[in-house]
Amino acid sequence: MERARVALDSLERLAIQDIRASWLDADRARAQVRAREETVALQRELLRVAEIRYRVGTGTALAVAQAQRDLLGSELSLREATVRFRQANTDLLLQSGTLLLHRAIDSPGQEPLHNL
């Protein structure tokens, strides 16, 4: 009986550790999304400036094309960061045992067992 309790305590500590690691991953991914959003905003502004300079004759079409390329690259990076965040968030919900509840899926065994 004591061995079973020790084993359960160990499993509980491991589960808590996994949940904390998943939370840190999701938090890190969320911060990356915010940073990428700021990068996209900056790249849009740089493109706007390059287009204005081209229109008034002080810039080149090459500079505009490079700014468009950089904007596209940063938008792609934002999408990738968003996917990583969603994956990390899903993993956090899975580790915490709330994924089905979060998705509004009823399943058997939602009530905890007290007779161990």
C-alpha positions as CSV (number, residue, x, y, z in Angstrom):
1,M,0.0,0.0,0.0
2,E,2.8,2.4,0.9
3,R,4.7,1.6,-2.3
4,A,1.6,2.4,-4.3
5,R,1.2,5.8,-2.5
6,V,4.9,6.6,-3.1
7,A,4.5,5.7,-6.8
8,L,1.4,7.9,-7.1
9,D,3.2,10.8,-5.4
10,S,6.1,10.4,-7.8
11,L,3.8,10.4,-10.8
12,E,2.0,13.5,-9.5
13,R,5.3,15.3,-9.2
14,L,6.3,14.3,-12.7
15,A,2.9,15.5,-14.0
16,I,3.3,18.9,-12.3
17,Q,6.8,19.2,-13.8
18,D,5.5,18.4,-17.3
19,I,2.7,21.0,-16.9
20,R,5.2,23.6,-15.8
21,A,7.5,22.9,-18.7
22,S,4.5,23.1,-21.1
23,W,3.4,26.4,-19.6
24,L,6.9,27.8,-20.0
25,D,7.0,26.6,-23.7
26,A,3.6,28.2,-24.3
27,D,4.6,31.5,-22.6
28,R,7.9,31.6,-24.7
29,A,5.9,31.0,-27.9
30,R,3.5,33.7,-27.0
31,A,6.4,36.2,-26.5
32,Q,7.8,35.2,-29.9
33,V,4.4,35.9,-31.5
34,R,4.4,39.4,-29.9
35,A,7.9,40.1,-31.1
36,R,7.1,38.9,-34.6
37,E,4.0,41.2,-34.7
38,E,6.2,44.1,-33.8
39,T,8.7,43.1,-36.6
40,V,5.9,42.9,-39.1
41,A,4.7,46.4,-38.1
42,L,8.2,47.7,-38.5
43,Q,8.6,46.1,-41.9
44,R,5.3,47.6,-43.1
45,E,6.6,51.0,-42.1
46,L,9.9,50.5,-43.9
47,L,7.9,49.4,-47.0
48,R,5.8,52.5,-46.8
49,V,8.9,54.7,-46.5
50,A,10.5,52.9,-49.5
51,E,7.4,53.4,-51.6
52,I,7.2,57.1,-50.7
53,R,10.9,57.6,-51.6
54,Y,10.4,55.8,-54.9
55,R,7.4,58.0,-55.8
56,V,9.3,61.3,-55.1
57,G,12.3,60.1,-57.0
58,T,14.8,59.5,-54.2
59,G,14.4,55.8,-54.0
60,T,14.7,52.8,-56.3
61,A,12.4,50.1,-57.4
62,L,15.0,47.6,-56.0
63,A,14.7,49.2,-52.5
64,V,10.9,48.8,-52.7
65,A,11.2,45.2,-53.8
66,Q,13.6,44.4,-51.0
67,A,11.2,46.0,-48.5
68,Q,8.4,43.9,-49.9
69,R,10.6,40.8,-49.6
70,D,11.5,41.6,-46.0
71,L,7.8,42.2,-45.1
72,L,6.8,38.9,-46.7
73,G,9.6,37.1,-44.7
74,S,8.5,38.7,-41.4
75,E,4.8,37.8,-42.1
76,L,5.8,34.2,-42.8
77,S,7.9,34.2,-39.5
78,L,4.8,35.5,-37.7
79,R,2.6,32.7,-39.0
80,E,5.2,30.1,-38.0
81,A,5.4,31.6,-34.5
82,T,1.6,31.5,-34.3
83,V,1.5,27.9,-35.2
84,R,4.2,27.1,-32.7
85,F,2.2,28.9,-30.0
86,R,-1.0,27.0,-30.9
87,Q,0.9,23.7,-30.7
88,A,2.5,24.7,-27.3
89,N,-0.9,25.8,-26.0
90,T,-2.5,22.5,-27.1
91,D,0.3,20.6,-25.5
92,L,-0.2,22.5,-22.2
93,L,-4.0,21.7,-22.3
94,L,-3.1,18.1,-23.0
95,Q,-0.6,17.9,-20.1
96,S,-3.0,19.5,-17.7
97,G,-5.7,17.2,-18.6
98,T,-8.1,19.9,-19.8
99,L,-7.8,19.6,-23.6
100,L,-11.2,17.8,-24.0
101,L,-12.9,20.2,-21.6
102,H,-11.4,23.2,-23.5
103,R,-12.7,21.8,-26.7
104,A,-16.1,21.2,-25.1
105,I,-15.9,17.5,-25.6
106,D,-17.7,15.3,-23.1
107,S,-15.9,12.2,-22.1
108,P,-16.3,9.5,-19.5
109,G,-14.0,9.8,-16.4
110,Q,-14.4,13.5,-15.9
111,E,-15.2,13.0,-12.3
112,P,-12.2,12.2,-10.1
113,L,-11.9,8.8,-8.4
114,H,-11.7,9.1,-4.6
115,N,-11.6,5.4,-3.7
116,L,-8.0,4.6,-4.4
